[in-house]
Amino acid sequence: MLDAVIEAPTIRTDGSVLTQPGYNPQSKLYLVPGAGLYDLNVPDVPTRDQLDVSVEIIRNVFTDFPFVGQASRANVIAALLTAFCRHIIRGPVPLALFDATR
């Protein structure tokens, strides 16, 4: 049974990251990596330095965005990460709503 075709790596229910192209029977997902993602090397157990670099990359994406406060920044990051791990969440996920302050 196939649940979805995806273009980016995702987390499986056991906590591992699906990076191998093709069908994965455990997750019921078929990964067709997008451009630049074929040679992605995701460690099974990342180091603290790798985690810190990953967090910094996510923060840098939104560096120049004029968030109203920390809650707004946290909501954007949560919406981004929800999309990444959606396949391991059974049932509904929180709705993300974006609006402008001006």
Biopython code that builds the backbone (N, CA, C, O; Angstrom):
import numpy as np
from Bio.PDB.StructureBuilder import StructureBuilder

atoms = [
    (1, "MET", "N", (0.840, -1.181, 0.000)),
    (1, "MET", "CA", (0.000, 0.000, 0.000)),
    (1, "MET", "C", (0.885, 1.243, 0.000)),
    (1, "MET", "O", (1.885, 1.291, 0.715)),
    (2, "LEU", "N", (0.531, 2.229, -0.780)),
    (2, "LEU", "CA", (1.255, 3.486, -0.895)),
    (2, "LEU", "C", (0.428, 4.595, -0.258)),
    (2, "LEU", "O", (-0.725, 4.812, -0.631)),
    (3, "ASP", "N", (1.029, 5.303, 0.715)),
    (3, "ASP", "CA", (0.331, 6.417, 1.353)),
    (3, "ASP", "C", (0.589, 7.745, 0.658)),
    (3, "ASP", "O", (-0.305, 8.584, 0.545)),
    (4, "ALA", "N", (1.842, 7.929, 0.184)),
    (4, "ALA", "CA", (2.173, 9.214, -0.441)),
    (4, "ALA", "C", (3.481, 9.115, -1.217)),
    (4, "ALA", "O", (4.325, 8.257, -0.960)),
    (5, "VAL", "N", (3.612, 10.020, -2.168)),
    (5, "VAL", "CA", (4.879, 10.218, -2.871)),
    (5, "VAL", "C", (5.436, 11.527, -2.349)),
    (5, "VAL", "O", (4.755, 12.552, -2.360)),
    (6, "ILE", "N", (6.688, 11.488, -1.889)),
    (6, "ILE", "CA", (7.300, 12.679, -1.297)),
    (6, "ILE", "C", (8.568, 13.047, -2.064)),
    (6, "ILE", "O", (9.159, 12.205, -2.740)),
    (7, "GLU", "N", (8.980, 14.310, -1.954)),
    (7, "GLU", "CA", (10.164, 14.794, -2.668)),
    (7, "GLU", "C", (11.313, 15.143, -1.742)),
    (7, "GLU", "O", (12.406, 15.462, -2.211)),
    (8, "ALA", "N", (11.090, 15.090, -0.447)),
    (8, "ALA", "CA", (12.134, 15.440, 0.514)),
    (8, "ALA", "C", (12.177, 14.379, 1.611)),
    (8, "ALA", "O", (11.160, 13.753, 1.912)),
    (9, "PRO", "N", (13.338, 14.179, 2.201)),
    (9, "PRO", "CA", (13.435, 13.229, 3.314)),
    (9, "PRO", "C", (12.437, 13.579, 4.411)),
    (9, "PRO", "O", (12.059, 14.738, 4.586)),
    (10, "THR", "N", (12.025, 12.558, 5.138)),
    (10, "THR", "CA", (11.080, 12.762, 6.234)),
    (10, "THR", "C", (11.419, 11.809, 7.369)),
    (10, "THR", "O", (12.209, 10.882, 7.195)),
    (11, "ILE", "N", (10.832, 12.035, 8.507)),
    (11, "ILE", "CA", (11.056, 11.178, 9.668)),
    (11, "ILE", "C", (10.067, 10.019, 9.618)),
    (11, "ILE", "O", (8.889, 10.204, 9.311)),
    (12, "ARG", "N", (10.567, 8.815, 9.925)),
    (12, "ARG", "CA", (9.694, 7.643, 10.032)),
    (12, "ARG", "C", (9.246, 7.492, 11.480)),
    (12, "ARG", "O", (9.793, 8.135, 12.376)),
    (13, "THR", "N", (8.265, 6.651, 11.701)),
    (13, "THR", "CA", (7.702, 6.495, 13.046)),
    (13, "THR", "C", (8.714, 5.981, 14.061)),
    (13, "THR", "O", (8.535, 6.200, 15.259)),
    (14, "ASP", "N", (9.778, 5.299, 13.617)),
    (14, "ASP", "CA", (10.795, 4.820, 14.554)),
    (14, "ASP", "C", (11.846, 5.876, 14.867)),
    (14, "ASP", "O", (12.792, 5.610, 15.609)),
    (15, "GLY", "N", (11.688, 7.083, 14.302)),
    (15, "GLY", "CA", (12.623, 8.172, 14.553)),
    (15, "GLY", "C", (13.743, 8.267, 13.543)),
    (15, "GLY", "O", (14.485, 9.249, 13.545)),
    (16, "SER", "N", (13.889, 7.277, 12.679)),
    (16, "SER", "CA", (14.927, 7.341, 11.648)),
    (16, "SER", "C", (14.454, 8.247, 10.515)),
    (16, "SER", "O", (13.268, 8.556, 10.398)),
    (17, "VAL", "N", (15.404, 8.663, 9.690)),
    (17, "VAL", "CA", (15.087, 9.567, 8.594)),
    (17, "VAL", "C", (15.090, 8.789, 7.287)),
    (17, "VAL", "O", (16.054, 8.093, 6.968)),
    (18, "LEU", "N", (14.010, 8.912, 6.541)),
    (18, "LEU", "CA", (13.897, 8.264, 5.237)),
    (18, "LEU", "C", (14.639, 9.114, 4.216)),
    (18, "LEU", "O", (14.220, 10.229, 3.908)),
    (19, "THR", "N", (15.749, 8.583, 3.690)),
    (19, "THR", "CA", (16.558, 9.311, 2.701)),
    (19, "THR", "C", (16.775, 8.522, 1.424)),
    (19, "THR", "O", (17.193, 9.089, 0.414)),
    (20, "GLN", "N", (16.501, 7.224, 1.446)),
    (20, "GLN", "CA", (16.740, 6.385, 0.282)),
    (20, "GLN", "C", (15.601, 6.530, -0.724)),
    (20, "GLN", "O", (14.434, 6.352, -0.376)),
    (21, "PRO", "N", (15.945, 6.857, -1.986)),
    (21, "PRO", "CA", (14.907, 6.977, -3.011)),
    (21, "PRO", "C", (14.166, 5.657, -3.216)),
    (21, "PRO", "O", (14.720, 4.578, -3.006)),
    (22, "GLY", "N", (12.910, 5.764, -3.628)),
    (22, "GLY", "CA", (12.098, 4.584, -3.905)),
    (22, "GLY", "C", (11.075, 4.334, -2.818)),
    (22, "GLY", "O", (10.863, 5.162, -1.932)),
    (23, "TYR", "N", (10.440, 3.164, -2.907)),
    (23, "TYR", "CA", (9.382, 2.805, -1.958)),
    (23, "TYR", "C", (9.968, 2.299, -0.664)),
    (23, "TYR", "O", (10.911, 1.507, -0.667)),
    (24, "ASN", "N", (9.406, 2.758, 0.455)),
    (24, "ASN", "CA", (9.800, 2.304, 1.771)),
    (24, "ASN", "C", (8.596, 1.632, 2.421)),
    (24, "ASN", "O", (7.642, 2.310, 2.803)),
    (25, "PRO", "N", (8.629, 0.286, 2.552)),
    (25, "PRO", "CA", (7.461, -0.428, 3.083)),
    (25, "PRO", "C", (7.109, -0.059, 4.522)),
    (25, "PRO", "O", (5.938, -0.092, 4.901)),
    (26, "GLN", "N", (8.116, 0.294, 5.329)),
    (26, "GLN", "CA", (7.840, 0.651, 6.728)),
    (26, "GLN", "C", (6.953, 1.894, 6.814)),
    (26, "GLN", "O", (5.997, 1.927, 7.589)),
    (27, "SER", "N", (7.271, 2.908, 6.023)),
    (27, "SER", "CA", (6.523, 4.161, 6.082)),
    (27, "SER", "C", (5.400, 4.245, 5.059)),
    (27, "SER", "O", (4.527, 5.109, 5.148)),
    (28, "LYS", "N", (5.429, 3.339, 4.085)),
    (28, "LYS", "CA", (4.474, 3.344, 2.977)),
    (28, "LYS", "C", (4.588, 4.618, 2.138)),
    (28, "LYS", "O", (3.610, 5.091, 1.559)),
    (29, "LEU", "N", (5.804, 5.158, 2.088)),
    (29, "LEU", "CA", (6.084, 6.363, 1.319)),
    (29, "LEU", "C", (7.022, 6.035, 0.165)),
    (29, "LEU", "O", (7.856, 5.135, 0.266)),
    (30, "TYR", "N", (6.881, 6.761, -0.917)),
    (30, "TYR", "CA", (7.763, 6.615, -2.068)),
    (30, "TYR", "C", (8.512, 7.927, -2.213)),
    (30, "TYR", "O", (7.912, 8.961, -2.508)),
    (31, "LEU", "N", (9.821, 7.887, -2.006)),
    (31, "LEU", "CA", (10.647, 9.088, -2.053)),
    (31, "LEU", "C", (11.242, 9.271, -3.438)),
    (31, "LEU", "O", (11.978, 8.415, -3.931)),
    (32, "VAL", "N", (10.918, 10.390, -4.057)),
    (32, "VAL", "CA", (11.519, 10.818, -5.316)),
    (32, "VAL", "C", (12.223, 12.134, -4.979)),
    (32, "VAL", "O", (11.603, 13.196, -5.040)),
    (33, "PRO", "N", (13.519, 12.076, -4.623)),
    (33, "PRO", "CA", (14.206, 13.283, -4.165)),
    (33, "PRO", "C", (14.174, 14.411, -5.192)),
    (33, "PRO", "O", (14.384, 14.196, -6.386)),
    (34, "GLY", "N", (13.907, 15.609, -4.698)),
    (34, "GLY", "CA", (13.944, 16.787, -5.548)),
    (34, "GLY", "C", (15.372, 17.130, -5.919)),
    (34, "GLY", "O", (16.314, 16.492, -5.447)),
    (35, "ALA", "N", (15.532, 18.127, -6.755)),
    (35, "ALA", "CA", (16.855, 18.559, -7.208)),
    (35, "ALA", "C", (17.767, 18.861, -6.014)),
    (35, "ALA", "O", (17.369, 19.557, -5.079)),
    (36, "GLY", "N", (18.970, 18.340, -6.057)),
    (36, "GLY", "CA", (19.953, 18.592, -5.006)),
    (36, "GLY", "C", (19.820, 17.711, -3.782)),
    (36, "GLY", "O", (20.608, 17.849, -2.847)),
    (37, "LEU", "N", (18.856, 16.815, -3.756)),
    (37, "LEU", "CA", (18.648, 15.987, -2.566)),
    (37, "LEU", "C", (19.079, 14.535, -2.745)),
    (37, "LEU", "O", (18.924, 13.734, -1.823)),
    (38, "TYR", "N", (19.620, 14.177, -3.916)),
    (38, "TYR", "CA", (20.014, 12.786, -4.141)),
    (38, "TYR", "C", (21.213, 12.368, -3.295)),
    (38, "TYR", "O", (21.291, 11.217, -2.867)),
    (39, "ASP", "N", (22.133, 13.270, -3.052)),
    (39, "ASP", "CA", (23.345, 12.936, -2.299)),
    (39, "ASP", "C", (23.277, 13.408, -0.859)),
    (39, "ASP", "O", (24.312, 13.623, -0.228)),
    (40, "LEU", "N", (22.090, 13.568, -0.340)),
    (40, "LEU", "CA", (21.912, 14.036, 1.027)),
    (40, "LEU", "C", (22.401, 12.982, 2.006)),
    (40, "LEU", "O", (21.994, 11.822, 1.936)),
    (41, "ASN", "N", (23.274, 13.386, 2.914)),
    (41, "ASN", "CA", (23.829, 12.473, 3.910)),
    (41, "ASN", "C", (23.283, 12.872, 5.288)),
    (41, "ASN", "O", (23.713, 13.868, 5.869)),
    (42, "VAL", "N", (22.349, 12.098, 5.791)),
    (42, "VAL", "CA", (21.749, 12.369, 7.092)),
    (42, "VAL", "C", (22.227, 11.299, 8.059)),
    (42, "VAL", "O", (21.924, 10.120, 7.876)),
    (43, "PRO", "N", (22.973, 11.696, 9.092)),
    (43, "PRO", "CA", (23.470, 10.697, 10.046)),
    (43, "PRO", "C", (22.347, 10.106, 10.886)),
    (43, "PRO", "O", (21.376, 10.793, 11.204)),
    (44, "ASP", "N", (22.478, 8.833, 11.245)),
    (44, "ASP", "CA", (21.489, 8.189, 12.113)),
    (44, "ASP", "C", (21.480, 8.818, 13.501)),
    (44, "ASP", "O", (20.426, 8.957, 14.122)),
    (45, "VAL", "N", (22.657, 9.196, 13.979)),
    (45, "VAL", "CA", (22.784, 9.847, 15.280)),
    (45, "VAL", "C", (23.630, 11.112, 15.088)),
    (45, "VAL", "O", (24.859, 11.047, 15.121)),
    (46, "PRO", "N", (22.977, 12.259, 14.889)),
    (46, "PRO", "CA", (23.734, 13.492, 14.654)),
    (46, "PRO", "C", (24.495, 13.935, 15.898)),
    (46, "PRO", "O", (24.078, 13.678, 17.028)),
    (47, "THR", "N", (25.616, 14.606, 15.665)),
    (47, "THR", "CA", (26.406, 15.151, 16.765)),
    (47, "THR", "C", (25.767, 16.453, 17.243)),
    (47, "THR", "O", (24.898, 17.010, 16.573)),
    (48, "ARG", "N", (26.195, 16.920, 18.380)),
    (48, "ARG", "CA", (25.689, 18.198, 18.915)),
    (48, "ARG", "C", (26.006, 19.335, 17.939)),
    (48, "ARG", "O", (25.180, 20.223, 17.728)),
    (49, "ASP", "N", (27.201, 19.306, 17.347)),
    (49, "ASP", "CA", (27.579, 20.335, 16.384)),
    (49, "ASP", "C", (26.666, 20.318, 15.162)),
    (49, "ASP", "O", (26.276, 21.374, 14.664)),
    (50, "GLN", "N", (26.319, 19.118, 14.675)),
    (50, "GLN", "CA", (25.422, 19.011, 13.522)),
    (50, "GLN", "C", (24.032, 19.551, 13.859)),
    (50, "GLN", "O", (23.400, 20.207, 13.030)),
    (51, "LEU", "N", (23.561, 19.278, 15.064)),
    (51, "LEU", "CA", (22.266, 19.808, 15.499)),
    (51, "LEU", "C", (22.303, 21.329, 15.595)),
    (51, "LEU", "O", (21.366, 22.005, 15.171)),
    (52, "ASP", "N", (23.391, 21.867, 16.156)),
    (52, "ASP", "CA", (23.527, 23.318, 16.278)),
    (52, "ASP", "C", (23.546, 23.993, 14.912)),
    (52, "ASP", "O", (22.928, 25.041, 14.726)),
    (53, "VAL", "N", (24.257, 23.394, 13.953)),
    (53, "VAL", "CA", (24.304, 23.941, 12.594)),
    (53, "VAL", "C", (22.915, 23.905, 11.965)),
    (53, "VAL", "O", (22.516, 24.854, 11.291)),
    (54, "SER", "N", (22.178, 22.821, 12.180)),
    (54, "SER", "CA", (20.833, 22.693, 11.622)),
    (54, "SER", "C", (19.891, 23.760, 12.187)),
    (54, "SER", "O", (19.113, 24.362, 11.447)),
    (55, "VAL", "N", (19.964, 23.984, 13.476)),
    (55, "VAL", "CA", (19.131, 25.014, 14.110)),
    (55, "VAL", "C", (19.493, 26.387, 13.557)),
    (55, "VAL", "O", (18.612, 27.204, 13.292)),
    (56, "GLU", "N", (20.777, 26.637, 13.386)),
    (56, "GLU", "CA", (21.225, 27.931, 12.856)),
    (56, "GLU", "C", (20.748, 28.139, 11.427)),
    (56, "GLU", "O", (20.372, 29.253, 11.060)),
    (57, "ILE", "N", (20.755, 27.093, 10.618)),
    (57, "ILE", "CA", (20.260, 27.198, 9.241)),
    (57, "ILE", "C", (18.788, 27.592, 9.242)),
    (57, "ILE", "O", (18.376, 28.465, 8.479)),
    (58, "ILE", "N", (17.993, 26.949, 10.098)),
    (58, "ILE", "CA", (16.560, 27.273, 10.175)),
    (58, "ILE", "C", (16.367, 28.712, 10.632)),
    (58, "ILE", "O", (15.537, 29.432, 10.078)),
    (59, "ARG", "N", (17.122, 29.136, 11.632)),
    (59, "ARG", "CA", (17.012, 30.525, 12.111)),
    (59, "ARG", "C", (17.406, 31.525, 11.028)),
    (59, "ARG", "O", (16.776, 32.573, 10.890)),
    (60, "ASN", "N", (18.443, 31.206, 10.264)),
    (60, "ASN", "CA", (18.933, 32.128, 9.238)),
    (60, "ASN", "C", (17.940, 32.329, 8.097)),
    (60, "ASN", "O", (17.943, 33.379, 7.454)),
    (61, "VAL", "N", (17.096, 31.339, 7.842)),
    (61, "VAL", "CA", (16.088, 31.487, 6.792)),
    (61, "VAL", "C", (15.192, 32.691, 7.089)),
    (61, "VAL", "O", (14.748, 33.379, 6.170)),
    (62, "PHE", "N", (14.932, 32.939, 8.356)),
    (62, "PHE", "CA", (13.999, 33.997, 8.760)),
    (62, "PHE", "C", (14.698, 35.199, 9.418)),
    (62, "PHE", "O", (14.043, 36.000, 10.085)),
    (63, "THR", "N", (16.004, 35.329, 9.237)),
    (63, "THR", "CA", (16.779, 36.373, 9.914)),
    (63, "THR", "C", (16.217, 37.771, 9.698)),
    (63, "THR", "O", (16.087, 38.533, 10.656)),
    (64, "ASP", "N", (15.887, 38.120, 8.476)),
    (64, "ASP", "CA", (15.467, 39.490, 8.164)),
    (64, "ASP", "C", (13.958, 39.702, 8.229)),
    (64, "ASP", "O", (13.470, 40.789, 7.919)),
    (65, "PHE", "N", (13.220, 38.673, 8.628)),
    (65, "PHE", "CA", (11.769, 38.820, 8.684)),
    (65, "PHE", "C", (11.383, 39.583, 9.953)),
    (65, "PHE", "O", (11.876, 39.272, 11.037)),
    (66, "PRO", "N", (10.502, 40.583, 9.820)),
    (66, "PRO", "CA", (10.142, 41.403, 10.991)),
    (66, "PRO", "C", (9.047, 40.752, 11.853)),
    (66, "PRO", "O", (7.894, 41.182, 11.827)),
    (67, "PHE", "N", (9.413, 39.729, 12.605)),
    (67, "PHE", "CA", (8.441, 39.096, 13.499)),
    (67, "PHE", "C", (8.015, 40.080, 14.577)),
    (67, "PHE", "O", (8.795, 40.933, 15.001)),
    (68, "VAL", "N", (6.758, 39.949, 15.016)),
    (68, "VAL", "CA", (6.240, 40.803, 16.073)),
    (68, "VAL", "C", (6.863, 40.422, 17.416)),
    (68, "VAL", "O", (7.092, 41.283, 18.265)),
    (69, "GLY", "N", (7.136, 39.127, 17.604)),
    (69, "GLY", "CA", (7.721, 38.659, 18.853)),
    (69, "GLY", "C", (8.213, 37.230, 18.713)),
    (69, "GLY", "O", (8.147, 36.638, 17.636)),
    (70, "GLN", "N", (8.700, 36.692, 19.802)),
    (70, "GLN", "CA", (9.229, 35.327, 19.797)),
    (70, "GLN", "C", (8.141, 34.294, 19.493)),
    (70, "GLN", "O", (8.424, 33.268, 18.874)),
    (71, "ALA", "N", (6.911, 34.551, 19.917)),
    (71, "ALA", "CA", (5.823, 33.607, 19.645)),
    (71, "ALA", "C", (5.576, 33.483, 18.146)),
    (71, "ALA", "O", (5.334, 32.386, 17.644)),
    (72, "SER", "N", (5.634, 34.591, 17.438)),
    (72, "SER", "CA", (5.441, 34.561, 15.982)),
    (72, "SER", "C", (6.556, 33.762, 15.313)),
    (72, "SER", "O", (6.297, 32.964, 14.411)),
    (73, "ARG", "N", (7.782, 33.973, 15.748)),
    (73, "ARG", "CA", (8.924, 33.228, 15.206)),
    (73, "ARG", "C", (8.762, 31.735, 15.499)),
    (73, "ARG", "O", (9.001, 30.907, 14.620)),
    (74, "ALA", "N", (8.363, 31.387, 16.705)),
    (74, "ALA", "CA", (8.181, 29.983, 17.086)),
    (74, "ALA", "C", (7.083, 29.327, 16.262)),
    (74, "ALA", "O", (7.218, 28.166, 15.874)),
    (75, "ASN", "N", (5.997, 30.048, 15.986)),
    (75, "ASN", "CA", (4.910, 29.492, 15.189)),
    (75, "ASN", "C", (5.348, 29.200, 13.759)),
    (75, "ASN", "O", (4.953, 28.180, 13.194)),
    (76, "VAL", "N", (6.143, 30.060, 13.172)),
    (76, "VAL", "CA", (6.629, 29.830, 11.806)),
    (76, "VAL", "C", (7.539, 28.604, 11.770)),
    (76, "VAL", "O", (7.426, 27.772, 10.870)),
    (77, "ILE", "N", (8.428, 28.493, 12.735)),
    (77, "ILE", "CA", (9.335, 27.339, 12.776)),
    (77, "ILE", "C", (8.543, 26.056, 13.021)),
    (77, "ILE", "O", (8.844, 25.023, 12.424)),
    (78, "ALA", "N", (7.536, 26.111, 13.891)),
    (78, "ALA", "CA", (6.700, 24.932, 14.144)),
    (78, "ALA", "C", (5.952, 24.511, 12.880)),
    (78, "ALA", "O", (5.844, 23.316, 12.604)),
    (79, "ALA", "N", (5.437, 25.460, 12.116)),
    (79, "ALA", "CA", (4.739, 25.134, 10.866)),
    (79, "ALA", "C", (5.698, 24.482, 9.876)),
    (79, "ALA", "O", (5.333, 23.527, 9.190)),
    (80, "LEU", "N", (6.908, 24.989, 9.801)),
    (80, "LEU", "CA", (7.918, 24.415, 8.910)),
    (80, "LEU", "C", (8.243, 22.978, 9.323)),
    (80, "LEU", "O", (8.278, 22.087, 8.474)),
    (81, "LEU", "N", (8.476, 22.749, 10.593)),
    (81, "LEU", "CA", (8.834, 21.415, 11.071)),
    (81, "LEU", "C", (7.659, 20.440, 11.012)),
    (81, "LEU", "O", (7.862, 19.238, 10.838)),
    (82, "THR", "N", (6.435, 20.944, 11.157)),
    (82, "THR", "CA", (5.262, 20.078, 11.050)),
    (82, "THR", "C", (5.194, 19.452, 9.663)),
    (82, "THR", "O", (4.886, 18.268, 9.527)),
    (83, "ALA", "N", (5.480, 20.240, 8.644)),
    (83, "ALA", "CA", (5.471, 19.708, 7.279)),
    (83, "ALA", "C", (6.513, 18.604, 7.111)),
    (83, "ALA", "O", (6.282, 17.637, 6.384)),
    (84, "PHE", "N", (7.642, 18.742, 7.773)),
    (84, "PHE", "CA", (8.717, 17.758, 7.669)),
    (84, "PHE", "C", (8.364, 16.430, 8.336)),
    (84, "PHE", "O", (8.744, 15.368, 7.842)),
    (85, "CYS", "N", (7.647, 16.483, 9.443)),
    (85, "CYS", "CA", (7.365, 15.251, 10.186)),
    (85, "CYS", "C", (5.894, 14.844, 10.148)),
    (85, "CYS", "O", (5.464, 14.014, 10.948)),
    (86, "ARG", "N", (5.131, 15.409, 9.241)),
    (86, "ARG", "CA", (3.691, 15.142, 9.167)),
    (86, "ARG", "C", (3.355, 13.658, 9.063)),
    (86, "ARG", "O", (2.349, 13.211, 9.613)),
    (87, "HIS", "N", (4.183, 12.896, 8.367)),
    (87, "HIS", "CA", (3.877, 11.490, 8.123)),
    (87, "HIS", "C", (3.960, 10.606, 9.374)),
    (87, "HIS", "O", (3.497, 9.466, 9.353)),
    (88, "ILE", "N", (4.542, 11.118, 10.452)),
    (88, "ILE", "CA", (4.608, 10.298, 11.668)),
    (88, "ILE", "C", (3.532, 10.671, 12.683)),
    (88, "ILE", "O", (3.439, 10.059, 13.747)),
    (89, "ILE", "N", (2.730, 11.664, 12.357)),
    (89, "ILE", "CA", (1.683, 12.111, 13.272)),
    (89, "ILE", "C", (0.358, 11.515, 12.825)),
    (89, "ILE", "O", (-0.128, 11.798, 11.730)),
    (90, "ARG", "N", (-0.214, 10.697, 13.679)),
    (90, "ARG", "CA", (-1.519, 10.114, 13.364)),
    (90, "ARG", "C", (-2.596, 11.098, 13.803)),
    (90, "ARG", "O", (-2.604, 11.561, 14.944)),
    (91, "GLY", "N", (-3.483, 11.405, 12.902)),
    (91, "GLY", "CA", (-4.548, 12.339, 13.234)),
    (91, "GLY", "C", (-4.207, 13.755, 12.816)),
    (91, "GLY", "O", (-3.235, 13.987, 12.098)),
    (92, "PRO", "N", (-5.014, 14.696, 13.270)),
    (92, "PRO", "CA", (-4.844, 16.084, 12.833)),
    (92, "PRO", "C", (-3.616, 16.745, 13.452)),
    (92, "PRO", "O", (-3.130, 16.332, 14.505)),
    (93, "VAL", "N", (-3.138, 17.755, 12.790)),
    (93, "VAL", "CA", (-2.051, 18.598, 13.291)),
    (93, "VAL", "C", (-2.584, 20.017, 13.412)),
    (93, "VAL", "O", (-3.594, 20.352, 12.791)),
    (94, "PRO", "N", (-1.930, 20.847, 14.192)),
    (94, "PRO", "CA", (-2.413, 22.236, 14.348)),
    (94, "PRO", "C", (-2.418, 22.975, 13.005)),
    (94, "PRO", "O", (-1.534, 22.786, 12.170)),
    (95, "LEU", "N", (-3.412, 23.801, 12.827)),
    (95, "LEU", "CA", (-3.520, 24.638, 11.647)),
    (95, "LEU", "C", (-2.591, 25.821, 11.817)),
    (95, "LEU", "O", (-2.527, 26.410, 12.896)),
    (96, "ALA", "N", (-1.874, 26.174, 10.773)),
    (96, "ALA", "CA", (-1.009, 27.352, 10.821)),
    (96, "ALA", "C", (-1.669, 28.462, 10.025)),
    (96, "ALA", "O", (-2.096, 28.254, 8.889)),
    (97, "LEU", "N", (-1.751, 29.626, 10.616)),
    (97, "LEU", "CA", (-2.353, 30.782, 9.968)),
    (97, "LEU", "C", (-1.319, 31.897, 9.935)),
    (97, "LEU", "O", (-0.709, 32.222, 10.953)),
    (98, "PHE", "N", (-1.131, 32.472, 8.773)),
    (98, "PHE", "CA", (-0.174, 33.550, 8.624)),
    (98, "PHE", "C", (-0.900, 34.812, 8.181)),
    (98, "PHE", "O", (-1.701, 34.776, 7.247)),
    (99, "ASP", "N", (-0.625, 35.910, 8.840)),
    (99, "ASP", "CA", (-1.203, 37.190, 8.413)),
    (99, "ASP", "C", (-0.168, 38.282, 8.612)),
    (99, "ASP", "O", (0.866, 38.069, 9.245)),
    (100, "ALA", "N", (-0.452, 39.431, 8.074)),
    (100, "ALA", "CA", (0.476, 40.563, 8.160)),
    (100, "ALA", "C", (0.090, 41.475, 9.319)),
    (100, "ALA", "O", (-1.079, 41.571, 9.693)),
    (101, "THR", "N", (1.077, 42.129, 9.867)),
    (101, "THR", "CA", (0.810, 43.058, 10.972)),
    (101, "THR", "C", (0.505, 44.453, 10.448)),
    (101, "THR", "O", (0.012, 45.305, 11.187)),
    (102, "ARG", "N", (0.795, 44.684, 9.183)),
    (102, "ARG", "CA", (0.521, 46.007, 8.592)),
    (102, "ARG", "C", (-0.297, 45.870, 7.354)),
    (102, "ARG", "O", (-0.627, 46.871, 6.718)),
]
sb = StructureBuilder()
sb.init_structure("model")
sb.init_model(0)
sb.init_chain("A")
sb.init_seg("    ")
for serial, (resi, resn, name, xyz) in enumerate(atoms, 1):
    if name == "N":
        sb.init_residue(resn, " ", resi, " ")
    sb.init_atom(name, np.array(xyz, "f"), 0.0, 1.0, " ", f" {name:<3s}", serial, name[0])
structure = sb.get_structure()
